C-alpha cells in the first residue's frame, strides 16, 4: 500500500508540473536541404548555310555536324579561285545557363588532319563570334523579337582562325557581364576563298592551296563555358 501511495503521489506531481504556467518544453527536429553547386552550362544547335549574309535564325538547315564537303576551287561564274574552299558555312547557336556565375564561352580546335601526317593550314577555317539582340530563351524557339539591341552587355570575341592548335588553347566567343545574364550566342565557322581584290575573308586567313595533299580531313571544334 505504501508503494502505491508513493507512485500515485509522483504521478500527481508530474501532472501538476505540466500545468504550471511559464514552464516550457521543446523538441528539436533536425532539418536539412542541400542546394547543388552548379557550374555554367551550354547547349548548342547548328545551322548549315549556303548563301552569303543568310540569317540562320530564319533559314538554313539544322545539322548535327559541320561537313564542308565538297570543297571547290571555282567561284560563281566559273573563275578559278586558286585555292580550295567551301560554299557552305555554319552557325552554331550557343545557349548559356549561368546559374548566377559570370562566365566565358570559348571555342577550341586542335586542327584537321587526314590521318597520313597532313593537316589543313592553321588559318584555313574561319571563326566569327556573333550576337543578335532578338535571340532569347523562349521555350524551344531560337528567335523571339523582344530586344533589338545587338550589343550584348558582355564582350564578344574577335574573328580569326578557328584552329587554335590544341583543345586547351581557346578563342573567346563571349564574356558575360557581372550579372551573368543567360544569352543565345552565335559562332560562325567557314572555309572561305579570298574576297574580291585579294582581301582576306577573316584576319590571319591562310587558304587551302590547290597542292594540298588529298584525303578526308577531320577534326573537332569544342565549345566550352567556364565560370570567371
Backbone as CSV, one residue per row, in Angstrom:
resi,resn,N_x,N_y,N_z,CA_x,CA_y,CA_z,C_x,C_y,C_z
1,UNK,0.819,-1.185,0.000,0.000,0.000,0.000,0.866,1.252,0.000
2,UNK,1.959,1.202,0.721,2.868,2.327,0.788,3.483,2.608,-0.582
3,UNK,3.836,1.559,-1.301,4.402,1.724,-2.639,3.385,2.358,-3.570
4,UNK,2.116,1.963,-3.451,1.069,2.519,-4.315,0.909,4.004,-4.057
5,UNK,0.944,4.386,-2.813,0.774,5.808,-2.485,1.925,6.647,-3.022
6,UNK,3.137,6.138,-2.960,4.288,6.869,-3.491,4.155,7.046,-5.003
7,UNK,3.759,6.010,-5.738,3.584,6.093,-7.186,2.496,7.078,-7.556
8,UNK,1.393,7.026,-6.790,0.287,7.958,-7.060,0.730,9.384,-6.823
9,UNK,1.485,9.592,-5.758,1.973,10.932,-5.450,2.880,11.463,-6.555
10,UNK,3.764,10.631,-7.083,4.654,11.059,-8.168,3.871,11.406,-9.429
11,UNK,2.838,10.643,-9.716,2.011,10.921,-10.884,1.307,12.257,-10.749
12,UNK,0.771,12.526,-9.565,0.086,13.799,-9.325,1.040,14.978,-9.440
13,UNK,2.262,14.789,-8.908,3.270,15.853,-9.018,3.601,16.122,-10.478
14,UNK,3.699,15.040,-11.312,4.002,15.211,-12.731,2.926,15.995,-13.440
15,UNK,1.663,15.698,-13.160,0.552,16.429,-13.776,0.563,17.894,-13.352
16,UNK,0.846,18.118,-12.122,0.895,19.483,-11.589,2.022,20.290,-12.231
17,UNK,3.197,19.619,-12.490,4.330,20.309,-13.098,4.021,20.720,-14.526
18,UNK,3.329,19.875,-15.292,2.981,20.199,-16.676,2.069,21.392,-16.738
19,UNK,1.194,21.519,-15.751,0.209,22.591,-15.790,0.717,23.907,-15.220
20,UNK,1.961,23.910,-14.715,2.477,25.151,-14.145,2.663,26.206,-15.247
21,UNK,2.197,27.417,-15.045,2.407,28.482,-16.029,3.888,28.860,-16.096
22,UNK,4.349,29.196,-17.361,5.733,29.618,-17.547,6.719,28.488,-17.706
23,UNK,6.267,27.250,-17.563,7.159,26.113,-17.750,7.036,25.649,-19.195
24,UNK,8.140,25.708,-20.025,8.087,25.367,-21.439,8.894,24.119,-21.726
25,UNK,8.420,23.365,-22.688,9.114,22.176,-23.139,9.302,22.288,-24.649
26,UNK,10.384,21.764,-25.212,10.620,21.841,-26.647,11.211,20.533,-27.150
27,UNK,11.032,20.326,-28.459,11.627,19.162,-29.126,12.311,19.654,-30.397
28,UNK,13.599,19.384,-30.544,14.357,19.804,-31.713,14.293,18.737,-32.800
29,UNK,13.903,19.157,-34.002,13.823,18.250,-35.138,14.852,18.679,-36.182
30,UNK,15.852,17.883,-36.462,16.850,18.258,-37.475,16.211,18.438,-38.851
31,UNK,16.616,19.471,-39.558,16.146,19.750,-40.919,17.355,19.983,-41.807
32,UNK,17.345,19.456,-43.032,18.457,19.675,-43.958,17.932,19.829,-45.379
33,UNK,18.621,20.626,-46.165,18.321,20.791,-47.589,19.612,21.201,-48.279
34,UNK,20.026,20.426,-49.249,21.276,20.691,-49.940,21.005,21.374,-51.275
35,UNK,21.568,22.550,-51.466,21.488,23.240,-52.747,22.678,22.786,-53.594
36,UNK,22.426,22.168,-54.750,23.545,21.686,-55.571,24.451,22.828,-56.015
37,UNK,25.737,22.563,-56.071,26.685,23.525,-56.611,26.672,23.404,-58.127
38,UNK,26.231,24.469,-58.800,26.074,24.430,-60.239,27.179,25.221,-60.931
39,UNK,27.674,24.673,-62.012,28.625,25.373,-62.871,27.902,25.801,-64.136
40,UNK,28.374,26.865,-64.808,27.734,27.280,-66.057,27.697,26.140,-67.073
41,UNK,26.656,26.123,-67.876,26.463,25.060,-68.859,26.089,25.669,-70.212
42,UNK,26.336,24.910,-71.291,25.896,25.318,-72.619,25.214,24.158,-73.329
43,UNK,24.274,24.489,-74.190,23.739,23.562,-75.176,23.852,24.254,-76.534
44,UNK,23.894,23.472,-77.604,24.122,24.065,-78.918,23.120,23.549,-79.945
45,UNK,22.971,24.300,-81.024,22.243,23.889,-82.221,23.028,24.425,-83.409
46,UNK,23.101,23.657,-84.501,23.923,24.019,-85.660,23.038,24.212,-86.881
47,UNK,23.307,25.272,-87.635,22.629,25.513,-88.907,23.659,25.533,-90.040
48,UNK,23.356,24.830,-91.125,24.179,24.876,-92.338,23.636,25.964,-93.254
49,UNK,24.528,26.842,-93.706,24.143,27.972,-94.547,24.872,27.892,-95.886
50,UNK,24.232,28.421,-96.936,24.807,28.303,-98.272,24.844,29.619,-99.029
51,UNK,24.280,30.686,-98.464,24.263,31.978,-99.150,24.917,33.033,-98.276
52,UNK,25.722,33.925,-98.858,26.335,34.995,-98.065,25.275,35.851,-97.380
53,UNK,25.504,36.177,-96.113,24.575,37.023,-95.385,23.285,36.345,-94.989
54,UNK,23.209,35.039,-95.121,21.995,34.302,-94.777,21.727,34.382,-93.277
55,UNK,20.477,34.602,-92.893,20.117,34.708,-91.477,19.835,33.313,-90.925
56,UNK,20.688,32.790,-90.073,20.470,31.432,-89.553,19.267,31.337,-88.626
57,UNK,18.789,32.493,-88.145,17.621,32.445,-87.270,16.346,32.106,-87.998
58,UNK,16.288,32.407,-89.289,15.054,32.192,-90.053,15.258,31.263,-91.243
59,UNK,16.492,30.854,-91.526,16.745,29.985,-92.671,17.924,29.077,-92.355
60,UNK,18.302,28.292,-93.345,19.374,27.330,-93.123,18.825,25.970,-92.753
61,UNK,19.709,24.987,-92.743,19.317,23.608,-92.479,19.910,23.130,-91.161
62,UNK,19.085,22.666,-90.225,19.636,22.127,-88.971,20.472,20.869,-89.252
63,UNK,21.652,20.800,-88.672,22.543,19.649,-88.855,23.165,19.283,-87.513
64,UNK,23.822,18.135,-87.488,24.472,17.654,-86.270,25.988,17.772,-86.318
65,UNK,26.540,18.118,-87.480,27.983,18.259,-87.622,28.284,19.297,-88.697
66,UNK,29.530,19.740,-88.750,29.944,20.695,-89.766,30.705,19.945,-90.853
67,UNK,30.022,19.640,-91.942,30.608,18.924,-93.071,30.740,19.915,-94.226
68,UNK,31.982,20.360,-94.502,32.216,21.389,-95.515,32.264,20.840,-96.944
69,UNK,32.156,19.542,-97.106,32.238,18.953,-98.446,31.037,19.337,-99.309
70,UNK,31.240,19.405,-100.642,32.535,19.246,-101.320,33.281,20.572,-101.403
71,UNK,34.605,20.510,-101.247,35.406,21.704,-101.482,35.503,21.954,-102.993
72,UNK,35.661,23.212,-103.358,35.777,23.588,-104.764,36.831,24.677,-104.915
73,UNK,37.332,24.838,-106.123,38.254,25.946,-106.373,37.663,26.917,-107.394
74,UNK,36.386,26.673,-107.789,35.728,27.522,-108.773,34.755,28.476,-108.101
75,UNK,34.820,29.722,-108.493,33.898,30.724,-108.000,32.631,30.716,-108.844
76,UNK,31.591,31.387,-108.356,30.390,31.545,-109.168,30.769,32.250,-110.472
77,UNK,30.334,31.698,-111.577,30.699,32.257,-112.878,31.835,31.504,-113.526
78,UNK,32.476,30.584,-112.775,33.490,29.732,-113.370,34.918,30.177,-113.185
79,UNK,35.150,31.356,-112.602,36.523,31.811,-112.382,37.218,30.906,-111.366
80,UNK,38.517,30.774,-111.523,39.291,29.911,-110.627,39.738,30.732,-109.418
81,UNK,39.368,30.273,-108.224,39.756,30.979,-107.000,41.230,30.766,-106.671
82,UNK,41.813,29.700,-107.213,43.223,29.424,-106.942,43.466,28.763,-105.603
83,UNK,42.401,28.487,-104.841,42.501,27.819,-103.531,41.282,26.918,-103.378
84,UNK,41.375,25.998,-102.441,40.214,25.178,-102.098,39.373,25.913,-101.049
85,UNK,38.063,25.867,-101.217,37.177,26.494,-100.237,35.833,25.780,-100.255
86,UNK,34.974,26.125,-99.313,33.641,25.538,-99.237,32.591,26.609,-99.463
87,UNK,31.561,26.265,-100.225,30.442,27.176,-100.427,29.462,27.123,-99.262
88,UNK,29.702,26.195,-98.345,28.889,26.113,-97.133,29.585,26.843,-95.987
89,UNK,28.816,27.294,-95.037,29.368,27.727,-93.757,28.327,27.413,-92.685
90,UNK,28.716,27.515,-91.437,27.863,27.022,-90.361,27.748,28.047,-89.245
91,UNK,26.553,28.075,-88.674,26.317,28.892,-87.476,26.001,27.960,-86.317
92,UNK,26.762,28.093,-85.259,26.497,27.332,-84.038,25.797,28.264,-83.051
93,UNK,24.543,27.952,-82.737,23.825,28.682,-81.696,24.249,28.113,-80.340
94,UNK,24.597,28.988,-79.423,25.104,28.564,-78.115,24.183,29.122,-77.032
95,UNK,23.498,28.239,-76.323,22.580,28.626,-75.258,23.314,28.531,-73.918
96,UNK,23.389,29.619,-73.199,24.126,29.604,-71.929,23.175,29.482,-70.742
97,UNK,23.605,28.732,-69.747,22.927,28.658,-68.441,23.976,28.990,-67.391
98,UNK,23.884,30.176,-66.813,24.968,30.664,-65.961,24.854,30.233,-64.509
99,UNK,23.630,29.963,-64.046,23.395,29.672,-62.633,23.934,30.791,-61.736
100,UNK,23.901,32.004,-62.277,24.333,33.157,-61.488,25.822,33.412,-61.490
101,UNK,26.597,32.597,-62.204,28.053,32.768,-62.252,28.458,33.557,-63.496
102,UNK,29.282,34.576,-63.335,29.848,35.223,-64.506,30.644,34.186,-65.287
103,UNK,30.569,34.241,-66.616,31.102,33.143,-67.411,31.777,33.629,-68.686
104,UNK,32.573,32.729,-69.275,33.156,32.946,-70.590,32.895,31.719,-71.450
105,UNK,32.460,31.952,-72.683,32.252,30.878,-73.665,33.414,30.913,-74.640
106,UNK,33.997,29.739,-74.925,35.200,29.677,-75.743,35.097,28.577,-76.799
107,UNK,35.887,28.732,-77.854,35.974,27.744,-78.929,37.419,27.291,-79.051
108,UNK,37.618,26.000,-79.235,38.969,25.471,-79.432,38.955,24.403,-80.513
109,UNK,40.086,24.217,-81.153,40.228,23.199,-82.196,41.702,22.878,-82.364
110,UNK,42.067,21.618,-82.208,43.465,21.219,-82.342,43.921,21.238,-83.793
111,UNK,42.978,21.075,-84.742,43.328,21.073,-86.156,42.577,19.989,-86.905
112,UNK,42.827,19.941,-88.220,42.165,18.960,-89.080,43.230,18.220,-89.881
113,UNK,43.239,16.906,-89.782,44.256,16.102,-90.455,43.608,14.965,-91.233
114,UNK,44.386,14.391,-92.162,43.864,13.289,-92.975,44.350,11.928,-92.486
115,UNK,44.975,11.912,-91.319,45.449,10.653,-90.766,46.724,10.142,-91.401
116,UNK,47.298,10.882,-92.347,48.524,10.471,-93.040,49.652,11.463,-92.800
117,UNK,49.505,12.244,-91.728,50.537,13.216,-91.398,50.339,14.574,-92.047
118,UNK,49.223,14.774,-92.745,48.946,16.049,-93.393,47.816,16.776,-92.669
119,UNK,47.966,18.083,-92.532,46.968,18.893,-91.840,46.594,20.104,-92.685
120,UNK,45.391,20.597,-92.496,44.987,21.829,-93.163,45.736,23.003,-92.542
121,UNK,46.001,24.054,-93.306,46.670,25.226,-92.740,45.927,25.767,-91.523
122,UNK,46.695,26.246,-90.572,46.099,26.704,-89.305,45.113,27.837,-89.505
123,UNK,45.277,28.609,-90.565,44.374,29.728,-90.800,43.332,29.465,-91.858
124,UNK,43.065,28.203,-92.167,42.156,27.884,-93.277,40.687,27.894,-92.878
125,UNK,40.380,27.684,-91.611,38.990,27.645,-91.148,38.718,28.898,-90.328
126,UNK,37.681,29.616,-90.703,37.382,30.876,-90.041,36.423,30.738,-88.879
127,UNK,36.548,31.660,-87.925,35.716,31.703,-86.729,35.273,33.148,-86.523
128,UNK,33.955,33.368,-86.451,33.417,34.710,-86.233,32.322,34.636,-85.176
129,UNK,32.560,35.182,-83.969,31.502,35.200,-82.952,30.463,36.263,-83.283
130,UNK,29.221,36.018,-82.877,28.161,36.973,-83.169,27.067,36.954,-82.122
131,UNK,26.249,37.984,-82.171,25.122,38.094,-81.247,24.031,38.927,-81.906
132,UNK,22.793,38.487,-81.796,21.631,39.227,-82.288,20.710,39.473,-81.104
133,UNK,20.339,40.737,-80.905,19.545,41.089,-79.731,18.226,40.366,-79.637
134,UNK,17.683,39.924,-80.784,16.385,39.244,-80.757,16.483,37.813,-80.246
135,UNK,17.690,37.266,-80.181,17.851,35.889,-79.686,17.508,35.831,-78.204
136,UNK,16.600,34.939,-77.862,16.165,34.823,-76.468,15.822,33.376,-76.150
137,UNK,15.887,33.053,-74.876,15.389,31.761,-74.391,13.866,31.834,-74.325
138,UNK,13.184,31.293,-75.322,11.722,31.228,-75.307,11.331,29.806,-75.698
139,UNK,11.140,28.961,-74.694,10.808,27.574,-74.979,11.846,26.948,-75.886
140,UNK,11.383,26.329,-76.981,12.281,25.700,-77.930,12.600,26.611,-79.107
141,UNK,12.077,27.840,-79.093,12.310,28.747,-80.214,13.685,29.379,-80.102
142,UNK,14.338,29.557,-81.240,15.636,30.221,-81.263,15.454,31.724,-81.235
143,UNK,14.455,32.222,-81.965,14.282,33.666,-82.073,12.971,34.118,-81.453
144,UNK,13.012,35.237,-80.800,11.816,35.921,-80.324,12.143,37.401,-80.290
145,UNK,11.443,38.187,-81.095,11.789,39.608,-81.245,11.329,40.406,-80.029
146,UNK,12.126,40.361,-78.973,11.808,41.102,-77.757,12.827,42.207,-77.479
147,UNK,13.951,42.139,-78.117,15.020,43.099,-77.838,15.832,43.281,-79.106
148,UNK,15.816,44.473,-79.663,16.514,44.722,-80.913,17.926,45.267,-80.705
149,UNK,18.395,45.279,-79.466,19.735,45.771,-79.177,20.748,44.681,-79.508
150,UNK,21.545,44.906,-80.548,22.504,43.896,-80.984,23.850,44.013,-80.283
151,UNK,23.932,44.848,-79.278,25.152,44.952,-78.479,24.929,44.226,-77.153
152,UNK,25.540,43.059,-76.966,25.329,42.331,-75.717,25.964,43.076,-74.551
153,UNK,25.479,42.840,-73.341,26.054,43.530,-72.181,27.477,43.093,-71.867
154,UNK,27.871,41.913,-72.346,29.236,41.436,-72.139,30.113,41.762,-73.335
155,UNK,31.170,40.994,-73.531,32.144,41.264,-74.590,32.232,40.092,-75.563
156,UNK,32.016,40.367,-76.855,32.201,39.359,-77.886,33.681,39.202,-78.205
157,UNK,34.055,37.991,-78.609,35.414,37.759,-79.057,35.644,38.364,-80.428
158,UNK,36.833,38.189,-80.962,37.202,38.763,-82.260,37.320,37.663,-83.311
159,UNK,36.985,37.967,-84.577,37.106,36.973,-85.649,38.559,36.574,-85.867
160,UNK,38.739,35.372,-86.390,40.075,34.877,-86.677,40.028,33.412,-87.027
161,UNK,41.159,32.738,-87.077,41.179,31.305,-87.360,40.507,30.506,-86.249
162,UNK,39.760,29.465,-86.643,39.118,28.585,-85.667,40.106,27.603,-85.069
163,UNK,41.166,27.266,-85.840,42.157,26.302,-85.358,43.068,27.001,-84.360
164,UNK,43.042,26.513,-83.132,43.828,27.143,-82.067,45.117,26.392,-81.773
165,UNK,45.235,25.173,-82.284,46.454,24.392,-82.082,46.370,23.403,-80.943
166,UNK,45.280,23.399,-80.206,45.118,22.455,-79.099,43.763,22.618,-78.449
167,UNK,43.290,21.557,-77.804,41.983,21.619,-77.159,42.016,22.501,-75.917
168,UNK,43.214,22.768,-75.407,43.336,23.601,-74.219,43.762,25.034,-74.578
169,UNK,43.726,25.354,-75.880,44.007,26.711,-76.349,42.717,27.249,-76.956
170,UNK,42.260,28.409,-76.487,40.912,28.827,-76.808,40.855,30.163,-77.536
171,UNK,39.760,30.336,-78.286,39.352,31.630,-78.810,38.102,32.027,-78.041
172,UNK,38.063,33.250,-77.548,36.909,33.692,-76.782,35.727,33.971,-77.702
173,UNK,34.575,33.444,-77.338,33.333,33.752,-78.045,32.592,34.876,-77.333
174,UNK,32.519,34.784,-75.996,31.756,35.780,-75.245,32.151,35.748,-73.778
175,UNK,32.300,36.925,-73.191,32.499,37.069,-71.747,31.298,37.825,-71.202
176,UNK,30.609,37.231,-70.245,29.371,37.837,-69.756,29.639,39.048,-68.871
177,UNK,28.609,39.832,-68.680,28.649,40.918,-67.710,28.568,40.323,-66.299
178,UNK,28.868,41.099,-65.244,28.859,40.540,-63.885,27.523,39.907,-63.498
179,UNK,26.417,40.418,-64.037,25.110,39.847,-63.695,24.887,38.478,-64.332
180,UNK,25.720,38.124,-65.285,25.734,36.785,-65.889,24.390,36.406,-66.500
181,UNK,23.829,37.301,-67.292,22.565,37.015,-67.951,22.731,35.876,-68.956
182,UNK,21.752,34.986,-69.005,21.781,33.922,-69.998,21.565,34.512,-71.387
183,UNK,22.319,34.025,-72.381,22.255,34.549,-73.733,22.215,33.401,-74.742
184,UNK,21.763,33.738,-75.952,21.927,32.851,-77.097,22.968,33.509,-77.990
185,UNK,24.118,32.892,-78.100,25.224,33.428,-78.878,25.307,32.706,-80.217
186,UNK,26.081,33.303,-81.135,26.295,32.695,-82.439,27.801,32.612,-82.710
187,UNK,28.223,31.495,-83.254,29.610,31.357,-83.683,29.593,30.770,-85.092
188,UNK,30.176,31.517,-86.048,30.193,31.097,-87.449,31.543,30.456,-87.783
189,UNK,31.478,29.357,-88.539,32.682,28.647,-88.979,32.622,28.481,-90.502
190,UNK,33.748,28.749,-91.176,33.742,28.725,-92.634,35.125,28.384,-93.173
191,UNK,35.135,27.922,-94.433,36.382,27.768,-95.197,36.180,28.611,-96.458
192,UNK,36.438,29.891,-96.372,36.109,30.784,-97.489,37.257,30.939,-98.478
193,UNK,36.956,31.447,-99.681,38.009,31.821,-100.618,38.512,33.221,-100.284
194,UNK,39.474,33.700,-101.028,39.847,35.107,-100.912,38.698,35.965,-101.436
195,UNK,38.492,37.104,-100.808,37.460,38.001,-101.300,37.973,38.757,-102.527
196,UNK,37.058,39.451,-103.209,37.410,40.236,-104.393,38.513,41.238,-104.059
197,UNK,39.501,41.319,-104.907,40.594,42.267,-104.696,41.696,41.714,-103.825
198,UNK,41.575,40.459,-103.414,42.632,39.839,-102.644,42.541,40.063,-101.144
199,UNK,41.462,40.754,-100.681,41.314,40.968,-99.240,41.042,39.643,-98.540
200,UNK,41.472,39.534,-97.298,41.241,38.302,-96.543,39.808,38.260,-96.021
201,UNK,39.204,37.078,-96.048,37.828,36.925,-95.580,37.734,37.049,-94.063
202,UNK,38.811,36.785,-93.357,38.871,36.998,-91.905,40.341,37.214,-91.551
203,UNK,40.626,37.849,-90.440,42.025,38.139,-90.088,42.862,36.865,-89.985
204,UNK,44.082,36.934,-90.495,45.050,35.834,-90.408,44.625,34.592,-91.178
205,UNK,43.871,34.797,-92.238,43.462,33.663,-93.059,44.631,33.102,-93.861
206,UNK,44.720,31.780,-93.926,45.664,31.077,-94.796,44.855,30.060,-95.595
207,UNK,44.610,30.316,-96.872,43.751,29.411,-97.649,44.363,28.024,-97.816
208,UNK,43.533,27.083,-98.217,43.990,25.732,-98.532,44.519,25.749,-99.968
209,UNK,45.814,25.524,-100.181,46.370,25.610,-101.543,45.888,24.451,-102.408
210,UNK,45.943,24.658,-103.702,45.496,23.616,-104.623,46.386,22.380,-104.561
211,UNK,47.629,22.517,-104.095,48.519,21.356,-103.998,48.449,20.683,-102.619
212,UNK,47.421,21.026,-101.835,47.231,20.364,-100.539,47.064,18.863,-100.770
213,UNK,47.790,18.000,-100.049,47.612,16.550,-100.215,46.158,16.138,-100.034
214,UNK,45.712,15.254,-100.900,44.320,14.821,-100.876,43.996,13.957,-99.673
215,UNK,42.719,13.741,-99.458,42.254,12.906,-98.360,41.120,13.559,-97.603
216,UNK,40.532,12.814,-96.719,39.445,13.322,-95.882,40.036,13.882,-94.592
217,UNK,39.902,15.167,-94.402,40.472,15.833,-93.233,39.380,15.972,-92.157
218,UNK,39.678,15.504,-90.981,38.691,15.555,-89.901,39.305,16.151,-88.639
219,UNK,38.456,16.617,-87.776,38.880,17.200,-86.506,37.658,17.530,-85.674
220,UNK,37.863,18.257,-84.614,36.775,18.577,-83.692,36.870,20.020,-83.242
221,UNK,35.751,20.714,-83.292,35.628,22.034,-82.675,34.932,21.833,-81.330
222,UNK,35.508,22.387,-80.279,34.962,22.216,-78.932,34.478,23.552,-78.389
223,UNK,33.230,23.599,-77.940,32.658,24.784,-77.317,32.622,24.535,-75.814
224,UNK,33.194,25.442,-75.038,33.201,25.278,-73.574,32.703,26.553,-72.909
225,UNK,32.258,26.400,-71.682,31.876,27.536,-70.847,32.510,27.332,-69.481
226,UNK,32.993,28.407,-68.899,33.633,28.309,-67.587,33.274,29.525,-66.757
227,UNK,33.219,29.338,-65.445,32.919,30.438,-64.533,34.148,31.321,-64.375
228,UNK,33.924,32.609,-64.204,35.010,33.566,-64.000,35.037,34.044,-62.559
